[in-house]
Amino acid sequence: MNNNEKNDEVDEHCHSSAEFCDASAQRKSHHTDKMKANLTTRLNRIEGQIRGVKAMIEKDTYCDDVLNQIAAVQSALNSVGKLLLEGHMKSCVVERIQAGESEVIDELLITVNKLMK
């Protein structure tokens, strides 16, 4: 996937309506069908990778090979996280700031810190 395709998906991530990004306890994501399909495909692939790592361990595969597969899984999860974070920042965070809800910055910083561990 090239950068333009990724940006198109992120731009389509959220509808621009603030009702989807309100700060109520009932907040939900509002991904487009295209974004959901992309995320689901990526997560299905990651799920398969995890099963593969498990099988490698069960077959006593050389540790370095297993560790390389674990690194690949972590990279794939990081890619999913980055895609979600970018869409979130371009939609919900911007809308909440525009609505005067500056506490969204603290929420975002906590989330980014969790992602960077």
URNORHU-V660050 format. One record per pair of residues at least 24 apart in sequence whose ideal C-beta (glycine too) atoms are under 8 Angstrom apart, sorted by sequence separation. I is the first residue (numbers start at 1). GAP is how many residues later the second one is. If there is no record, write none. Layout:
I_GAP + I_GAP
//
This chain:
49_24 + 9_25 + 9_26 + 85_26 + 46_27 + 49_27 + 85_27 + 9_29 + 46_30 + 85_30 + 45_31 + 46_31 + 42_34 + 46_34 + 81_34 + 42_37 + 43_37 + 78_37 + 42_38 + 39_41 + 39_44 + 38_45 + 39_45 + 35_52 + 31_56 + 30_61 + 21_70 + 21_71 + 20_72 + 10_73 + 13_73 + 14_73 + 23_73 + 9_74 + 13_74 + 14_74 + 21_74 + 13_75 + 16_75 + 21_75 + 10_76 + 14_76 + 15_76 + 23_76 + 6_77 + 10_77 + 13_77 + 14_77 + 18_77 + 9_78 + 13_78 + 14_78 + 23_78 + 11_79 + 16_79 + 10_80 + 18_80 + 23_80 + 18_81 + 23_81
//
